[in-house]
Amino acid sequence: MYLFKGILVFFFFLTVVSADIFTFGAVLAAFCSAAYEKLFCRDSECCTDRWISTNFKGLKQTLNDKLYGQHLVADIIVNQLKGHITNQPQSALVFSFHGSTGTGKTYSTKLLVDNMYKKGMQSKYVHLISATKDYNNDSEIAYYKDKLKKFIEARVKECRRSLFIFEEKDKMPAGILDILRHYLDNYEKVGEVDYRQTTFIFISNTAENDIFTKTLEHWKNNLANPRESITFKEMEQIIKLSMFLTAAVKHNIVTILFFAGGLWHSDLIKHDLITAYVPFLPLERQHVRQCIKQGLIRKGFYKSIDEIKHGLVEEIASEFVYIPEDIQLFVVNGCKRVDQKIDLIMY
């Protein structure tokens, strides 16, 4: 009997000691982690709130103030971003930016990144992938898929809040982006890594002609209503239709051609993994004037907009090409060459 009681006491003692050791180890680990973050992450970038955070109000204000002629963009980006960050996300956040050159797709991406990441585009957690530079050979698709898969897995393993920017996505060989499906879908983990806090931005000119046509039609048919009355819903439908298919009539036969630039036949479309299709409308002369004024200040010619004479702005604006030819409404390539046009007149 005494032996049995002794054994029970011994095992009770071991349980208490083991629990204490476990608790002490957990406390020690938490302390070391906090100390590491406080000391090392104070000056060196880490995947923490100190280096990655979002000022939603500030981002919306910045987009509205600095992105001209794009009344839909700020609300779409900020609302989706806020919903993704403030709630427990079920999947990665995926933006697909569409529109012609110079309308603000890359610029708005930079504004978004600068707001989220303390080091902006220089952050080691922000990754720019260029289709024409990194994935430009149609015969290397298998190699590209493996390369992209390993790259994304390594970067997200390092930081779940990584951001990937795919530039000129429409020029990427068909099928490469299919490997992203499992990272963007509603999986808690893929290979022991959680991708639900990751953000992906696809930038392309896909649907630019359809966006242009719709905006022009709106101007012709609704002269009493500003372009700001164009809704996200109608533009989203146009982009999706352009992404999915186009009808071509050849020899009196309607042929359905599936296409979407780099997303051609992509699992991302078939499984509806794009969070938001963001339309960038063609810019008008009034928007180019705004870009010119900001460019003159940025380049140091003036200190404030009030100092800039209207005649100078019009002289620079006249150097751009406008379409359609009969009404000269939209500027070709938007604000992309503003700096060059300013230099042409100012020097």
N, C-alpha and C positions, 0 to 999 in steps of 0.2 A: 504493500500500500504506500509506504513512504517513498519507495523507489518510483512508483507511478506518479505521485505528486511532484516529486523532484523533476521528473522528465517534463511534466506540464509547465512547471515554473521556468525551466530552461528554455522551452520553445516559446513561451510568452516573452521572455527576456530577448530572445533573438528577433521576435517579431517587432518589438518596440524599438530595438536598436536599428533594425533594417529600415523601419519606417522613418526613424530619425535621420539615418544616413541618406535615405532617398529625398526627404524634405530638405536636408541641408544641401544636397547636391543640386536640387532644383533651384533653391534660393541662390546658391553660388553661381549657377549658370545664368540666372536672370541678372544678377549683379554684374557679372563679367560682360554680358551682352550690353547692358545699359552703359557701363563704363566705356566699352569699346565705341559705342555709338556716340557718346558724349565727347570722347577725346579724339578718336580717329576721324569721325564723320563731321567734326566741327569745321575742318578745313579741306577734307577730301570728300568728293562726291560719293554718296551712298544712296541706296534705294530706300530712302526714308522721307517722311513728311518735310524734313528740313530742306531737302533738295527737290522734292516732287510734290507740288500742291497746286490747287487751282482756285483762283479768285474768279468765280463765275460772273459776278457783277462787273468786275474790271475787264474780263474778257469780252463780255457783250458790248461794253462801252467802247473798247478798243476796236472791235470789228465794225461797229456802227460808225465810228469816227474816221477810221483809216481805210475802210474798204468801200470804194465808191460804186454806186449803181447796183448793189447786191442786197436788196432789202430782205431776201429770204434767208441768207446765209447765217447771220448771227443767231437767230432763233433756233434754227435747225441744229447748229453745232453746239450751242450752249445748253439747250434743253436735253439733247441726247447725252452730252457729256455729264451733265449734272445728274441725270437719272442713273447713269452707269456708275458714277463714283459714289454717290450718297447712299445708294441701295446696294444690297448684295447682288452683284451681276450674275446672270445665268450663263453668259457667254461673253466673248471678247467684243469690244466696240469696233465697228467697221464702218468707216465713211468711204463713199465713192464720189469724188469730185468730178463734175462734168462741165465742159464749156470750151469755148475757143481760146486761143492764145491771148494772154494779156488781160484776162478778165478777173484775175485775183486768186486763182486756185493755189498756186505756190505761195503767194503772199499771205493768204489767210492761214495756210499751214504753218508758216513761220510765226505768225501772231499767236496761234494756238500753242505752239511749242514754247515760245518765249514766256507765255503765261504759266504753263504747267511746270516747266523745268527751269530751275534756277540758272543753269548754264545754257539754256536755250538750245540752239542747234548744235552747240559744242558738247552737249551732254553725252556721256558714254552710253546712256540708255535710249538715245534717239538714233535711229538707223535709217539712212537714206539709201534706197536701192534704185538704181537707174536701169531701166530696161535696155536702152540703147548702149549703155556702157558695160553692164554686167551680164546681160542675157540677150545677146544679139546674133546668135547662131542657131538657126532652126535645126541643125543636125546634132546639136548637143543637148537636147531636151532632157534625156535621162540623167545626164551629168548635172544639169542645172537644177533638176528636181532634188537630187540628193544633196547638192551644195546648199540650196535654200533651206531644206529641211534641217540640216545640221546647224546652219547659222541661226535660224529662229529658235531652235531648241536650246542652244547654248546661251543665247542672249536672254531668253525668258527665264531660264534656270538661274541666271545671274540676277535678274530683276523682273519680277512679275509685272511691274508697271512700265515695262518697255514700250516704246512706240516705234512702229515701222512705217516708213513712207515709201510707197512704190510710185516712182515718177515715170511718166510716159507709159503707163501700164498698157495702153492700147497697142503699143509696139512690141510687147512681150510675146514670144512664141506661144502658140495655143497649147493649153494643157498644163503649163508649169504651175500655175496657181492652184491647181487641183490638190496639191499636197497640203494646202493650208486648211482644207476642210475640217479636219479633226481638231485643229487648234481654235477654230472659230465657232464650232458647234457647241451644243449645250452639254459639255462633258465637265465633270468636276475636276478630273485630272487626265492628262494624256502622258503616259510614261512617267508617272510620279510628279509631273509638273502641272501647276494650275495656270491656265492661260486666260482665265476670265477677267483679269484686271489689265490685260494687254490691249493696246489700241493699234489699229491698222488704218492707214489712209491710202487709198488708191487715187491717183491723179491721172486724168486722161482727157483727150479731146473728143472722145466718143459722144455722140449725140449732139455735137456742136451745131450741125446744120439744122437739126430738128428744133433745137432751142432757139436758134436764130430765126427760123421761119415762124415759130409760135410768137416770139416777141414782136416781130414785124407785123404779123396779122393783128396782134393786140393793138399795136399803134394805129394801124389803118382803120380798124373797126371800132375803136374806143378812144377817139381823140379827146373826148371829154374826161376820160379816166386816165390817171397816170399809170406808168408801168408798175407802180407799187401795188396795183390792184391784181396783178398776176399772182396766183396762189401756188403754194408748194404742191398741192394735190395734183393740179393739172400738169405742172412741170415734171413731177415724179412719174406720172403715167407716160409722158412723152419719152423720158429717159429709159424707163423699163421696156417700152415697146421697141425703142431703138437698140437696146441691149439684146433683146431676144430675137427679133427677126425683122426682115424687110421683104417686101414682095417685089419680084421682078417679073415682067411679062416678056417672054421670048417665044416667038413663033406661035403666038396666041395661047401659050401655056403659062399658067401662073406657077412660078417656082419659088418655093419658100427657102430663103437662105438664112441660116442661123449664123449670127456673128456677134461679136462684142469685143473686138480688139483682143487684148490679152485674156479676156474672160470668155472667149469663144468656147461653147460647149462646156463651160466650166461648172464644176460642182457647186461653186459659190452661188451661182445664180439658180441652178436647179433646186438647191436645198434652201434657198432664200436666206442666205447668211449675211447679206449686206444690211447693216443697221439703218443707214440712211443714204439715199442718193441725193447729192447736193448740187442744185443747178446754179451755174454762173452765167448770167445773161450778158448779151453783147453790150458793150459800152457805147454811149452816145457822146456827142460833142461836149455836152455839159459836164460829163464825168471826166473827160480828158482835160478840161479846163481846171478841174479840181486837182487832178494829178500834176498838172503843170505848176500850179501854185505851190503845192507841197514840195515839188522837185526844186523849184527856185529857192525855197527856204532851206531845204536839206543840203543843197550844194553851196549855200552861203552867200547867194546873191542878194537876199533880203532877210530881214529878221522877223517880219510879220506879214500876213496876207494883206493887211491894209496898205502896205507900202507898194504893193505890186499894181502896176497900171493895167487897165483892161486891154488897152491896145497892144501891149507886149504879149499878154496871154493869147490874144487872138492871132497875133503874128506867128507864134509858136504852134498854135493849134492848126493853123492853115497848112502846116508842113505835113500833116497826117493825111492818109487816104481814107475816104469815107464811101460807104456803100449803103443801099443801092445807088447807082449812079444818078438816078433821077431825083432822089430826095436827099441824098447825102446825110443819112441819119446815123448810121453806126460806123465807128472807127475800126479799120482793119488792124488786127493785133492789139486792140485796146491800148492800155497804158505801157505796154512792154518797152517801147523805144522812147519814152519820155525824156530820159537823161540825154540821149543822143540828139534829140530835137532841140533841147534847151542849149546844149553846147553849140549846135549849129548856128543859133541866133545870138547867143551871149558872148561868144569869143570871136 
